[in-house]
Amino acid sequence: MAEGYESDDEQIEALKDWWQENGTSTLVTIVLALVGYFGWTGWQSQQQEDIVTASSIYENMLVAAGSGNRALTDEQRSTANHLATTLKADFPSSTYAQFAALYKAKLAVEDKDLVAAEQELQWVMDSDAIPDIVLQAKLRLARVLYAQGKYPAALLLLDNSNAIYAAAFEEVRGDIHNAQGEPDSAKLAYLKASELNQQAENPSPNPLLELKIEQLNSKLQRAATIPAAEGES
């Protein structure tokens, strides 16, 4: 910019003229850049603080919830439920909040409050959760709807099962068909669930499913012999 000027005074005057023409926009650009940088840095810092806080609350919730098969005291349940509610209210977009909602649904089922359990699971379904958590919520919600006798709504949730939980989805489908008085459809679903379970990478025994199949087979055999007996008479 100083090239072509014969003296320092001319260079200074030229600088003044340039600043009058461009100085304000240049300053604004610099300020905006600084604000953007520090704003982004501050946002990242706040996000990290939120993650640490949410993680701490979640760990305290797990401690309050206890471990093993021991029944929780009223104080433990109250504390765990309060911490889960705090996670949902203060950090609703976090994975911790979604797990907290799943836990609150579990407590509601234990309290036989299926309406509350349904609301918690639907909250997870409506949140921006990772696919695995959504599938867990969908499976549990189908079970809760089944327990409430909302069979069509439960079956709709089971239409798009995922390979990870396909066997469990089919078992619930069988339960619903059986409850609706559709033993043939129930048997097909149970057998498919058993087959999928055996095809899993680490198959685990499911004695309850096998018992359901045996009981259904006995039911179908009895139903088949009744018409024959009536014909003979």
Residue pairs with C-beta under 8 A, 6 or more apart in sequence:
1 14
1 15
1 18
2 11
2 14
2 15
5 11
5 14
50 91
50 94
51 94
53 90
53 91
54 87
54 90
54 91
54 94
54 96
54 97
55 96
57 83
57 86
57 87
57 91
57 96
58 83
58 87
58 96
58 99
58 100
60 83
61 80
61 83
61 84
61 87
61 100
61 103
64 76
64 79
64 80
64 83
65 72
65 76
65 80
65 103
66 72
66 76
72 80
77 107
80 103
80 107
81 104
81 107
83 100
84 100
84 101
84 103
84 104
85 100
85 104
87 94
87 96
87 97
87 100
88 97
88 100
88 101
88 104
88 123
91 97
92 127
93 127
93 128
95 129
95 130
95 133
97 127
98 124
98 127
98 129
98 133
98 137
99 133
101 120
101 121
101 123
101 124
101 127
101 137
102 120
102 121
102 124
102 133
102 136
102 137
102 140
104 116
104 120
105 116
105 117
105 120
105 121
105 124
105 137
105 140
105 144
106 117
108 114
108 116
108 117
108 120
109 117
109 144
114 144
114 147
114 148
115 148
117 140
117 144
118 141
118 144
118 145
118 148
121 137
121 140
121 141
121 144
122 141
124 133
124 134
124 137
125 134
125 137
125 138
125 141
129 137
131 162
132 164
135 162
135 164
135 165
136 165
138 157
139 165
139 168
139 169
139 172
141 154
141 157
142 154
142 157
142 158
142 169
142 172
143 154
143 172
145 151
145 153
145 154
145 157
146 154
146 172
146 175
146 176
146 179
149 179
151 176
151 179
151 180
154 172
154 176
155 173
155 176
158 169
158 172
158 173
158 176
161 169
161 170
162 169
166 196
167 193
167 194
167 196
167 197
167 200
167 206
168 193
169 193
170 189
170 190
170 192
170 193
170 196
171 189
171 190
171 193
171 206
171 209
171 212
173 189
173 193
174 185
174 186
174 187
174 188
174 189
174 190
174 193
174 212
175 186
175 212
177 183
177 185
177 186
177 189
178 186
178 212
178 216
183 216
183 219
183 220
183 223
184 220
186 216
187 213
187 216
187 217
187 220
190 209
190 212
190 213
190 216
191 213
193 206
193 209
194 206
194 209
194 210
194 213
197 203
197 204
197 206
197 209
